[in-house]
Each structure stands twice: as C-alpha cells, then as structure tokens.
Amino acid sequence: MDNGLPVRQPSLADQVYTIIMKEISAGTYPAGALLPSENQLAEKYNVSRPTIRAAFARLVERGYVKRQRGVGTYIADRPSIANPLYQFIDIRERISARGFTPGFMQLKTEIIKADDQLSKTLEVPVGSNILNIQKEFTADGNPIILFINYIPEWVYIECLSTDQVLVAGTTEPFFEFFANQCHHKVKYLASTIKPEIVQNIDLPEEFLHDNSCNTLLIIEDIGYNDDDTPLFFSIEHLVREASAFHIIRYVDNI
C-alpha cells in the first residue's frame, strides 16, 4: 500500500537487478540455470558492462546467484520471504524476490515512556521517550508481516523533530533511516527467533481472517551501533509464507 512518500529513482544497476529478480521469480531462470553473459545482458538492456557487473554483485551478495570462474553466473536456490539471517535486506525486496507485489501501511505511531523492560533492553532510563511504530507489510494485498519498532529518542532527536518522526513512512527503509537520517549506522543485530500460536498474540484483525493460519514466527531484534549501544528493539511477526525462511550457514575449516 502506497504511503504517499516520494520514491527515490533507482539507479540503472538497481533497475537491472529488479528485472533479473522478477525473471528469477517467474521461473525464466530456474535454480541451477546459467544467466546470460555480461556482454549479452548489457546489449539486451542497453546498459554498460559495469552496470551489469554491479547488478550481478548485488545478486551474489543477496545469495540469489553464484559465480564460478570459467563457468559463469548461475541461479542458486531461491530464498523465502522471511529475512535470510546475517543479511540486512529491505522487506519490500524480500517480498518482491518471491514474485509478489509488496505493500506497506503504518498502523500506529506514538511516543511512549520506557517501562522497566524497554529500559533494560534499550539501555535507557525508565520514563524516557521511545518512538513506538506499528506497521504491516503485504504480499499481493495479503498481510504477512507485522512489525513493532521501539526507537529511543536520543537516536533521532539531534536530526529530526518529534513531529517529523511521527509522520508515516519516515523510518522506511528501516536501516537507511538510521544510517542516513540519524547518522547512527546499525552494525549488527542480536536476534531471538521463536514460534507462537496466533491466538496468543494480539494481532490486528486483518491478520486473523485466514483460519488456516494457526501459527506464526516471531523474530525479536536488538540493533546495535559500532559502540555496541542499542539503537532499536523490534518485534517481527511473520505469518503464512513469511513464516518460512532460508539461510546459508558457514562452518570454518577444521
């Protein structure tokens, strides 16, 4: 769902990346298939080879393709909608990568006071101001991800006023908000992942219309900066297809 905010014009590399992602999602390039060469794609899309190379680099970084010297670039197994661990990927991109049309709605935005739990989690005094945001993301119009964000006032107050952060969509894309608007880049996340029964969670009504959805996955994230100081606490509720995820785990050589 469109929140009415201006949209940044994507670069040529971003546009090529999006086109290839849609073709992967549509099955044009199934798992294991070789992509056309850089020269072929540069000619096909009327762009330079460096542009294609930049798009390929992003695909490799996201885990969608693999490159093998002397062979070429081929399609890896597709990740699911849920967040591939160890990677900071925009939610809209995660949804688009599976062939769905992403949507966004900010359900609630308010300033609350830190209780004992938030004080401990975010390392701020009890009673300090916390920006509380509740938002949903949809896939083809179906709500699949509910986010609840808690951001301490000190993170944004030197760059943005309270009125500005209360405007719907200001904190999106989420990680860019911290890096570009607050000048506090998120270095890493400490995450807790757990299953839950839908009936035990206070979800908005639109998440409850599908009686077949009895379980969901909850991811609790604390985002830290370079100084190991908490920048935010988020609770991500993943339902339906979003509750399954794909990860790649590396093991050091023994």
N, C-alpha and C positions, 0 to 999 in steps of 0.2 A: 504494500500500500504506500502510495506516494505521500511523503510528509511535507511537501512543498518547498523543501530547501534547494538551493542551487546545486547543480551537479557538476563536478569537475570534469572537464573534457579529457577523455582518456588519450594517452599517447598512442602512436602507431603500434608500438610493441604491445601495449595493453589490448588494442583492438585485434591484433593478430592472435594474441593469446586467447582472447574470448572466443574468436571464431574457431580456433582449433579445439578449445574445450567443448564447444557446442557440437562439433563433429565427433569428438570422442564420446560424448553423452548420447548422441544419436546412433552410435554404432558404426559410423563411417570408418572409424579406425578402431577395431576391436582390440582387446588385450593381446599383446604379442605382435601386432601388426607394425610394420615399419612406416614411419612418416616419410613423406617426400623429402628430398634433399633441401638444403637451404637455398640453393640456386633455383630449384623448381618452385618453392613456395614464394621466394622473392619475386619471381616472374608472375606467378599466379595472382598475388595480392598487390603487385606493382609497388613494392617497397624495397628497401635496401637489404643486403645480407645482414648487416649489423642489427637491423630491426628484427629480422627472423631469429638471429642468434640470441637477442635479448628475450624474445618470447620463449624460445627453447629453454633458456636458463631458468626462467620462472617456472616452466612446466617441470623441469628437473627438480628445482627447489621444493615444489609442492608435492613431488612424488608421483606425478601423473605419467611421466615418461622416464626412460633410462637411455643413456648414451653409451655406445660400445664402439671403441676405436676399431676402424676397419669394417664395421658393420653398418652403423648409422644410429638413428634415434627411433626407439620403438616404444609402444604403449605398455605401461605397467598396469597392474590391476587397479581398477577404479576405487578410490576411497569413498566412503559413505558420507552422508550429510554431516554427521557429527564431527567434532573437531579432531583431526589427526593430532595425537599428542606430540608435544615437542615443537609444534608449529603454530605461529600466530596467523591465522587465516581469517579474513573478513567473512562474516556469516553469510552475507549475500553471495559471496563467491563460492562458499561451501554448498549452498543450495543450487546455484546455477550449474555447478560442476556435475550435478546429478540429473541435469536436464529439466529442472523445474524453474518456474518464474518466481523470483524472490519478492517478498513484500515485507513492509515494516510499519508498525504502529507503536507510538509511545502512549502507554495506557495511563501512566501517572507519574508526576514529577513533583517532589516536595522537599523541603528542608526539615529534617528531623533532628532530634537530640540523641547523642550516642548513649546507649544504655551500657550496662556492665559488659555484655558480650561484645558489642561493637567496639567499646573502649579497649578491650583486651585484644581483639582481632586486628584492629587498625592502629593500635598503639597511640591513641589519643585520649585526652581527659574525658571522663564521664560528663555528659551535658554539652559537649562541643557540637558544633553544627556539622551535619552529614547530609550530602546530597543523595536522595533516595529516588531511583528511577525504576519504573516497571515498564517493560516493553515486550512486544511479541514479534516474532518473525514467522512468515507464512511461506508455504510452497504451493504454488498454483492456487492460492487463496485459502489453503487449509493451515490453521495454526499448528506449528510443530515445535517451536522453541519459545519458552517464556524466560526472560532474563529479569533478575532483580539486582540492581547495582547499588553499592554504597561507596561514596567517594568523600573523603574528609575535605572540609572547607579549605584547609591550607594548601591543598594541591592546586586549586584553580583561582583562589581569591586575588592573587597578585596579577593575574592576566585577564580574568573575566569577572564581571559582576554577578551577584546572585540572580538578578533578573535575566541575564544572558544565559546562565546555565540552566535556568528553568524553561527555556524555550525548547520545544520538542525537536529532537534530532541534533541538538548541539554536540552531544557526546559521540556522534557517529561520523565516520567509522571509529570504533571504540579506542583502539590503540593509537590511531593517528591523533585523536583528541588529546591524549596525554603528551605525546611527543611534540606535536605542532602547536597546540593551543595553550598547553600548560607548561611546556618545556620540562616535563618530567617523563623521560622515556621508561617504559616498562622493560625491565631486563629479564625477568623470569616469573613464572607462576608456581605457587605451591597449591596443588590440587587434591581434592578428595572426591572420589567417584563412588556413587552408591545407587543401588536400585531402590525403588519405592513403589508403593501401591497408590494409585491415583486417588482413591477415597481418603487417604491420609493427608493429602496435600490440598491447601486452599488455592485452587486454580480458578482463573476466570472462566465464566460459563462457556465461552466458545471452545475451550479445550476439553469440554466434557460431553459434547454431543455424540461422540463416537463411543458406544458402549463396548466395542471390541477392544478398546484401549484401556486395559486394566492396570498396566504397569508403566513406569517411566524411569528414566535415568536422570539422576541429579549430579551435577558437577559443581562443586564449590571451589572457587579460585580466590587466592590472595595474590595480587600483583605487586611485585617489589621493584624498586629502582636500583641503581648502581650501589647505593649505600645500604641496601637491604632494609629499606624503610617501606612499609606497606602504603601503596597508592590507592588501592581499592579492594573491596570484597564483593564478589559476585556469586549469585546462585543461578545456575543454568538448568532449566527443566526441559528435558528432551523427550518428546512423545512420538509415537508412530515410527516412521522410517528414521527419524533423527536419533532414536534411542540405540541404534547400532552404529558402530564405528570401526574403522580400520587403522591399525598402527603398524609401523615398522620399528622393531627394537633391535638395536645393535649390541653385539657382545664383543668385548675386547678379545683379541687373540691371546690364547693361553700358551 
